[in-house]
Amino acid sequence: MRQFHIICVFSMILISCNMGSNKTGTGVNDFSYINGEAIDKELLFEIGPDHELVAGNFANARVLADGRIAILDTRSISLHIVNSDGSLFSSTSLEGRGPGEVENLSSNLGLLDGNRVALYDYLMAKFSLYVYAENLFNYVQDFILEPSMSVDNYYYYSPNQLILHRSTSRMSESQHESVTLFTTDEPLTEKKVLQIPKHQDLSVSTSEGSLNLMFNYSSKYHTRNNICAFRGTIYYNRTDSVGFKVHDLNSGAQLANYNMDVPAILLTREEKESEVDDFIGDTNDLFNSIDRDQLIADMPEIKPLVNKVVCDLPDGIWMALLNEQNESTWTLFSDSGRIKGILDPLPDESVISIHNGHLFTEESNDFGDITFRAYRISLSDI
């Protein structure tokens, strides 16, 4: 069953629900429009069921300045450090309510200069900052955001600045999302630098007894926004397009448009019905009077072309491009929109992160055991 989150506000009894899926969507008929060199990968190590560090919810990984690898574990609320051969170096528990502690880790792991770390508690709307020194994550600062807008993603931009991708409030009728520049020095300031159309979703209403319920639902077929940021520049992708637009960080002005001319593919009636039926099945224990026909009618007409985006500048921007056979191809774009290369297929592995010449994946078997893998990828020849 796919995971989803429901937050209730008992004024009008509004429920916001954002459902995610690890399944790939569909896009174009083939990848004939992609021309690039094959990018080789070399397995460095794997963490499986017999490893001293059991793979749990490894949500992100980054290469530190000393060459070791930091792994964000959202199940144990910990940061693990492993050596380049995969052996465990240290584990730091972050769970709690005190300074430098979190209870609900987002899957992002902000890293600056290989030694400054930013983590986000999505329910407390709290950032915690650390410096990695003498083999330890040393607490620096906490700050709490204005909770009217949630944080979809963020980048550690400078020692005292974060770039935030802010989505609309669950109760807001705004049709936009924002990219903001947040300064961590006192007094805390947040400056909006870019406004973009909000992600797609469905508004669903139902009633349970005397309660009238409303919530938002976003499927794998709904268009989403992806933001990358690097050296005074914002790179913006919307998943119904292959490529990105480039904006100036200070003014928000568009500097370039590197979206490719790729034909859209319509979402079929059967695909709409299957997605809606999966959603109704997942929520059947909570709601029993959802209007199936209305949900099907409100589904998007076209499929996304991009499943996931990973920002690894200056090396490039990675996009998992989708085709009609539910296959994805990880493609590396330069910051000027040129296709630099294509990663070898990963038929049974899902990509967790790509950073500094390293690829991090996970694979689960029929028994639910998870194996985390680290690869070195060769970018010198592309």
Buried (B, 14 or more C-beta within 10 A) or exposed (E): EBEBEBEEEEEEBBBBBBBEBEEBBBBBEEBEEBEBBEBBBEEBBBBBEEBEBBBBBBBBBBBBEEEBBBBBBBEBBBBBBBEBEBEBBBBBEBEEEEEBBBBEBBBBBBBBEBBBBBBBBBEBBBBBBBBBEEEEBEBBBBBEBEEEBBBBBBBBBEEEBBBBBBBBEBEEEEEEBBBBBBBBEEEEEBEEBBBBEBBBBBEBBBEEEEEEBBBBBBBBBBBBBBBBBBEEBBBBBBBBBBBBBBBBBEEBEEEBEBBBEBEBBEBEEEBBBEBBEBBBEBBEEBBEEBEEEEBBEBBBEBBBBBBBBBBBBEBBBBBBBBBEEEBBBBBBBBBEBEBBBBBEEBEEBBBBBBBBBBBBBBBBEEEEEBBBBBBBBBBEEB
